């Protein structure tokens, strides 16, 4: 079994959970060997180079993979998926965030992940928070990614269920490592993680349905 790892701060609780779990060390090591940005992990899951990954919502409807009910969710604002108004420019790392900007009718440069969080914290007035804009319009959370599998569904479903059963405490030394590597303070990391949730419930399912429907309409319009 191979899990594809996206090494962003928003998935830090999940990675700490895996590290603390009683899973085989070979599985844990495979996560580190298959570490990349969302767009690359999407591709690896399609090609069955990994068996499971938390991938972009826009990619999670493919018939060859099975989505599970955990993901990366912003209830309102998120700070790490942002747009700077101007000429349209996609972030090559994320299909969902680029499509979200289009669904919202916004033009500009899209930034995602830890780089986006750092930019937003430095100059919040210069950027539009795409999750907050979605919430203002639809009064729903936004699901950026979902855990999807192409094999070993029951194993990963049980793993996901254990992850959401109780809050994950991130050790101080890991927070310090991320703060140093990403040039984001520990305080800001803690505050940011309060904006992220992981369980896909009824509201999140509704939000996903609306987003994927509108994304599909845009794709048809452009063909």
Secondary structure, 3 states (H helix, E strand, C coil): CCEEECCCHHHHHHHHHHHHCCCCHHHHHHHHHCECCHHHHHHHHHCCCCCEEEEEHHHCCCCCCEEEEEEEEECCCCCCEEEEECCCECCCCCHHHHHHHHHCCCCEEEEEHHHHHHHHHHCHHHCEEHHHHHHHHHCCCEEEEEEEECCCHHHHHHHHHHHHHCCCCCCHHHHHHHHHHHCCCHHHHHHHHCCEEEECCHHHHHHHHHHHHHHHHHHHHCC
